[in-house]
Amino acid sequence: MYELYKYNKESKAAFQDRQLNKNNNLRLSVRKISLLNMTKSNHFIYDLYWFINTMGNCWVYSVFDNSKEVHYSYATKQCYKFPFMGKHDLQIGNCFTDENYRGYGIYPYVIQKAVQQHLTNNPKGDVYMLIEQSNIASQKGVEKVGFVKSSKLIIRRLFGIFKLYEVND
């Protein structure tokens, strides 16, 4: 079971400027996935998967501590896997933060940067995240930056294609 979160553009949290606060060595890097830079990635399989499923409309937001990648978040434009999205919308996920860097606000910082960048270029667009119902830490992280629960979903996958079923409580 998943929770579908939608970004609330009117949220007070949306206007807070977050900072990376673990130490001064952390830096954010954003790259659009392409066939040329995929082989240089630490997560080639994810890059290839999202590149194929979005026809290249995918970015990776990474945080590095010196040369070590400690967080990544994928951001994808509309694709067939998410039929609820419009052509100006963005979906953020898969996301991962190294266990040694959790609790320092990296995840909300990256999500906020992805949302800001997207809405600057697509002010009419919406931003969504699918989060497993049991992943409370991720839910709290996205709520910090202005996401609200939109609905509960059951996802069935057949050959990598998502079929979403809304659940009424």
GUDOMAR-329102 format. One record per residue (C-alpha): x, y, z; residue number from 1; chain; residue in one letter. Coordinates in steps of 0.001 Angstrom, whole numbers. Layout:
REM residues N
rec px: X; py: Y; pz: Z; resi: NUM; chain: A; resn: a
...
END
This chain:
REM residues 169
rec px: 0; py: 0; pz: 0; resi: 1; chain: A; resn: m
rec px: 1276; py: 3462; pz: -907; resi: 2; chain: A; resn: y
rec px: 421; py: 7002; pz: 58; resi: 3; chain: A; resn: e
rec px: 199; py: 9476; pz: -2800; resi: 4; chain: A; resn: l
rec px: 1504; py: 12859; pz: -1730; resi: 5; chain: A; resn: y
rec px: 867; py: 16062; pz: -3652; resi: 6; chain: A; resn: k
rec px: 2805; py: 19261; pz: -3145; resi: 7; chain: A; resn: y
rec px: 734; py: 22060; pz: -1594; resi: 8; chain: A; resn: n
rec px: 1929; py: 25290; pz: -3221; resi: 9; chain: A; resn: k
rec px: 222; py: 27354; pz: -494; resi: 10; chain: A; resn: e
rec px: 1948; py: 25605; pz: 2413; resi: 11; chain: A; resn: s
rec px: 4007; py: 27767; pz: 4788; resi: 12; chain: A; resn: k
rec px: 6669; py: 25050; pz: 4684; resi: 13; chain: A; resn: a
rec px: 7039; py: 25711; pz: 968; resi: 14; chain: A; resn: a
rec px: 8601; py: 29104; pz: 1680; resi: 15; chain: A; resn: f
rec px: 11268; py: 27984; pz: 4160; resi: 16; chain: A; resn: q
rec px: 14792; py: 28010; pz: 2770; resi: 17; chain: A; resn: d
rec px: 16436; py: 24754; pz: 3814; resi: 18; chain: A; resn: r
rec px: 20179; py: 24266; pz: 4050; resi: 19; chain: A; resn: q
rec px: 22436; py: 21221; pz: 4089; resi: 20; chain: A; resn: l
rec px: 23464; py: 21120; pz: 7734; resi: 21; chain: A; resn: n
rec px: 25692; py: 18106; pz: 8371; resi: 22; chain: A; resn: k
rec px: 28971; py: 19764; pz: 7423; resi: 23; chain: A; resn: n
rec px: 30514; py: 22049; pz: 4829; resi: 24; chain: A; resn: n
rec px: 31612; py: 19196; pz: 2549; resi: 25; chain: A; resn: n
rec px: 28087; py: 18421; pz: 1310; resi: 26; chain: A; resn: l
rec px: 27132; py: 19619; pz: -2150; resi: 27; chain: A; resn: r
rec px: 24093; py: 19131; pz: -4365; resi: 28; chain: A; resn: l
rec px: 24481; py: 17991; pz: -7958; resi: 29; chain: A; resn: s
rec px: 21673; py: 17753; pz: -10514; resi: 30; chain: A; resn: v
rec px: 22051; py: 15850; pz: -13751; resi: 31; chain: A; resn: r
rec px: 19655; py: 15026; pz: -16526; resi: 32; chain: A; resn: k
rec px: 19931; py: 11351; pz: -17366; resi: 33; chain: A; resn: i
rec px: 21278; py: 10753; pz: -20856; resi: 34; chain: A; resn: s
rec px: 22862; py: 7845; pz: -22670; resi: 35; chain: A; resn: l
rec px: 26208; py: 9640; pz: -22413; resi: 36; chain: A; resn: l
rec px: 26328; py: 10094; pz: -18640; resi: 37; chain: A; resn: n
rec px: 24577; py: 6884; pz: -17603; resi: 38; chain: A; resn: m
rec px: 27746; py: 4794; pz: -17582; resi: 39; chain: A; resn: t
rec px: 29407; py: 7207; pz: -15134; resi: 40; chain: A; resn: k
rec px: 26622; py: 6711; pz: -12599; resi: 41; chain: A; resn: s
rec px: 26791; py: 4692; pz: -9380; resi: 42; chain: A; resn: n
rec px: 23275; py: 3426; pz: -10099; resi: 43; chain: A; resn: h
rec px: 23323; py: 2538; pz: -13768; resi: 44; chain: A; resn: f
rec px: 20309; py: 195; pz: -13590; resi: 45; chain: A; resn: i
rec px: 18024; py: 2875; pz: -12080; resi: 46; chain: A; resn: y
rec px: 19280; py: 5408; pz: -14633; resi: 47; chain: A; resn: d
rec px: 18570; py: 3050; pz: -17504; resi: 48; chain: A; resn: l
rec px: 15164; py: 2090; pz: -16098; resi: 49; chain: A; resn: y
rec px: 13977; py: 5694; pz: -15719; resi: 50; chain: A; resn: w
rec px: 15571; py: 6824; pz: -18986; resi: 51; chain: A; resn: f
rec px: 13606; py: 4173; pz: -20905; resi: 52; chain: A; resn: i
rec px: 10335; py: 4713; pz: -19011; resi: 53; chain: A; resn: n
rec px: 10375; py: 8512; pz: -19336; resi: 54; chain: A; resn: t
rec px: 11995; py: 8754; pz: -22762; resi: 55; chain: A; resn: m
rec px: 14790; py: 10796; pz: -21208; resi: 56; chain: A; resn: g
rec px: 12625; py: 13133; pz: -19100; resi: 57; chain: A; resn: n
rec px: 14392; py: 12275; pz: -15864; resi: 58; chain: A; resn: c
rec px: 16856; py: 13949; pz: -13517; resi: 59; chain: A; resn: w
rec px: 18910; py: 12744; pz: -10568; resi: 60; chain: A; resn: v
rec px: 19443; py: 15030; pz: -7586; resi: 61; chain: A; resn: y
rec px: 22511; py: 13781; pz: -5725; resi: 62; chain: A; resn: s
rec px: 24228; py: 14980; pz: -2569; resi: 63; chain: A; resn: v
rec px: 27923; py: 14268; pz: -2223; resi: 64; chain: A; resn: f
rec px: 30183; py: 14382; pz: 826; resi: 65; chain: A; resn: d
rec px: 33451; py: 15087; pz: -951; resi: 66; chain: A; resn: n
rec px: 33336; py: 12352; pz: -3628; resi: 67; chain: A; resn: s
rec px: 30953; py: 9947; pz: -1843; resi: 68; chain: A; resn: k
rec px: 27311; py: 10034; pz: -2951; resi: 69; chain: A; resn: e
rec px: 25237; py: 10065; pz: 252; resi: 70; chain: A; resn: v
rec px: 21785; py: 10757; pz: -1198; resi: 71; chain: A; resn: h
rec px: 19938; py: 10521; pz: -4500; resi: 72; chain: A; resn: y
rec px: 16422; py: 11370; pz: -5618; resi: 73; chain: A; resn: s
rec px: 14989; py: 10741; pz: -9068; resi: 74; chain: A; resn: y
rec px: 12607; py: 13285; pz: -10573; resi: 75; chain: A; resn: a
rec px: 10564; py: 12277; pz: -13612; resi: 76; chain: A; resn: t
rec px: 8179; py: 14081; pz: -15899; resi: 77; chain: A; resn: k
rec px: 4925; py: 12486; pz: -16990; resi: 78; chain: A; resn: q
rec px: 5238; py: 8894; pz: -18100; resi: 79; chain: A; resn: c
rec px: 2855; py: 6019; pz: -18729; resi: 80; chain: A; resn: y
rec px: 3640; py: 4512; pz: -15310; resi: 81; chain: A; resn: k
rec px: 1829; py: 7351; pz: -13545; resi: 82; chain: A; resn: f
rec px: -1463; py: 7945; pz: -15383; resi: 83; chain: A; resn: p
rec px: -2643; py: 10538; pz: -12831; resi: 84; chain: A; resn: f
rec px: 65; py: 13003; pz: -13933; resi: 85; chain: A; resn: m
rec px: -425; py: 15831; pz: -16425; resi: 86; chain: A; resn: g
rec px: 2130; py: 16972; pz: -18980; resi: 87; chain: A; resn: k
rec px: 3470; py: 19723; pz: -16687; resi: 88; chain: A; resn: h
rec px: 3709; py: 17519; pz: -13587; resi: 89; chain: A; resn: d
rec px: 6699; py: 15956; pz: -11838; resi: 90; chain: A; resn: l
rec px: 7008; py: 12765; pz: -9797; resi: 91; chain: A; resn: q
rec px: 9866; py: 12464; pz: -7301; resi: 92; chain: A; resn: i
rec px: 11158; py: 9023; pz: -6311; resi: 93; chain: A; resn: g
rec px: 13098; py: 6654; pz: -5883; resi: 94; chain: A; resn: n
rec px: 15013; py: 8354; pz: -3101; resi: 95; chain: A; resn: c
rec px: 17774; py: 7042; pz: -868; resi: 96; chain: A; resn: f
rec px: 19941; py: 8515; pz: 1907; resi: 97; chain: A; resn: t
rec px: 22990; py: 6694; pz: 3288; resi: 98; chain: A; resn: d
rec px: 22266; py: 5457; pz: 6830; resi: 99; chain: A; resn: e
rec px: 25163; py: 7504; pz: 8258; resi: 100; chain: A; resn: n
rec px: 23627; py: 10719; pz: 6886; resi: 101; chain: A; resn: y
rec px: 20012; py: 10271; pz: 7941; resi: 102; chain: A; resn: r
rec px: 18513; py: 12788; pz: 10355; resi: 103; chain: A; resn: g
rec px: 20427; py: 15780; pz: 8974; resi: 104; chain: A; resn: y
rec px: 17698; py: 17185; pz: 6743; resi: 105; chain: A; resn: g
rec px: 19275; py: 16091; pz: 3455; resi: 106; chain: A; resn: i
rec px: 16110; py: 14427; pz: 2126; resi: 107; chain: A; resn: y
rec px: 13789; py: 17433; pz: 2696; resi: 108; chain: A; resn: p
rec px: 16471; py: 19765; pz: 1328; resi: 109; chain: A; resn: y
rec px: 16784; py: 17833; pz: -1935; resi: 110; chain: A; resn: v
rec px: 13013; py: 17440; pz: -2326; resi: 111; chain: A; resn: i
rec px: 12534; py: 21177; pz: -1809; resi: 112; chain: A; resn: q
rec px: 15205; py: 22005; pz: -4413; resi: 113; chain: A; resn: k
rec px: 13603; py: 19656; pz: -6955; resi: 114; chain: A; resn: a
rec px: 10157; py: 21163; pz: -6334; resi: 115; chain: A; resn: v
rec px: 11454; py: 24750; pz: -6580; resi: 116; chain: A; resn: q
rec px: 13314; py: 24059; pz: -9805; resi: 117; chain: A; resn: q
rec px: 10324; py: 22327; pz: -11372; resi: 118; chain: A; resn: h
rec px: 7736; py: 24941; pz: -10385; resi: 119; chain: A; resn: l
rec px: 9980; py: 27782; pz: -11545; resi: 120; chain: A; resn: t
rec px: 9905; py: 26267; pz: -15037; resi: 121; chain: A; resn: n
rec px: 6346; py: 24837; pz: -14827; resi: 122; chain: A; resn: n
rec px: 4233; py: 27078; pz: -12551; resi: 123; chain: A; resn: p
rec px: 1007; py: 25312; pz: -13592; resi: 124; chain: A; resn: k
rec px: 2444; py: 21888; pz: -12827; resi: 125; chain: A; resn: g
rec px: 1966; py: 19719; pz: -9775; resi: 126; chain: A; resn: d
rec px: 4513; py: 17582; pz: -7957; resi: 127; chain: A; resn: v
rec px: 3770; py: 14094; pz: -6635; resi: 128; chain: A; resn: y
rec px: 5492; py: 11462; pz: -4547; resi: 129; chain: A; resn: m
rec px: 4495; py: 7843; pz: -3944; resi: 130; chain: A; resn: l
rec px: 5644; py: 6647; pz: -535; resi: 131; chain: A; resn: i
rec px: 5168; py: 3246; pz: 1024; resi: 132; chain: A; resn: e
rec px: 2638; py: 3441; pz: 3831; resi: 133; chain: A; resn: q
rec px: 5133; py: 1899; pz: 6274; resi: 134; chain: A; resn: s
rec px: 7866; py: 4470; pz: 5507; resi: 135; chain: A; resn: n
rec px: 7013; py: 6999; pz: 8222; resi: 136; chain: A; resn: i
rec px: 10401; py: 8788; pz: 8049; resi: 137; chain: A; resn: a
rec px: 9919; py: 9609; pz: 4353; resi: 138; chain: A; resn: s
rec px: 6357; py: 10744; pz: 4956; resi: 139; chain: A; resn: q
rec px: 7507; py: 13135; pz: 7691; resi: 140; chain: A; resn: k
rec px: 10339; py: 14375; pz: 5475; resi: 141; chain: A; resn: g
rec px: 8062; py: 15354; pz: 2602; resi: 142; chain: A; resn: v
rec px: 5467; py: 16878; pz: 4919; resi: 143; chain: A; resn: e
rec px: 8220; py: 19213; pz: 6200; resi: 144; chain: A; resn: k
rec px: 8491; py: 20796; pz: 2759; resi: 145; chain: A; resn: v
rec px: 4796; py: 21131; pz: 1989; resi: 146; chain: A; resn: g
rec px: 3503; py: 17799; pz: 671; resi: 147; chain: A; resn: f
rec px: 126; py: 16542; pz: 1851; resi: 148; chain: A; resn: v
rec px: -1461; py: 13116; pz: 1560; resi: 149; chain: A; resn: k
rec px: -3720; py: 12967; pz: -1437; resi: 150; chain: A; resn: s
rec px: -4898; py: 9349; pz: -1428; resi: 151; chain: A; resn: s
rec px: -3964; py: 5765; pz: -640; resi: 152; chain: A; resn: k
rec px: -3013; py: 3558; pz: -3528; resi: 153; chain: A; resn: l
rec px: -2452; py: -83; pz: -4203; resi: 154; chain: A; resn: i
rec px: 42; py: -600; pz: -6990; resi: 155; chain: A; resn: i
rec px: 73; py: -3673; pz: -9160; resi: 156; chain: A; resn: r
rec px: 2997; py: -4123; pz: -11499; resi: 157; chain: A; resn: r
rec px: 2907; py: -6132; pz: -14662; resi: 158; chain: A; resn: l
rec px: 6063; py: -5979; pz: -16779; resi: 159; chain: A; resn: f
rec px: 7070; py: -2761; pz: -15001; resi: 160; chain: A; resn: g
rec px: 3782; py: -992; pz: -15746; resi: 161; chain: A; resn: i
rec px: 1994; py: 388; pz: -12693; resi: 162; chain: A; resn: f
rec px: -1730; py: -25; pz: -12281; resi: 163; chain: A; resn: k
rec px: -2963; py: 2268; pz: -9532; resi: 164; chain: A; resn: l
rec px: -6052; py: 1484; pz: -7481; resi: 165; chain: A; resn: y
rec px: -7337; py: 4179; pz: -5141; resi: 166; chain: A; resn: e
rec px: -8365; py: 2916; pz: -1720; resi: 167; chain: A; resn: v
rec px: -11248; py: 4520; pz: 146; resi: 168; chain: A; resn: n
rec px: -10948; py: 4354; pz: 3924; resi: 169; chain: A; resn: d
END
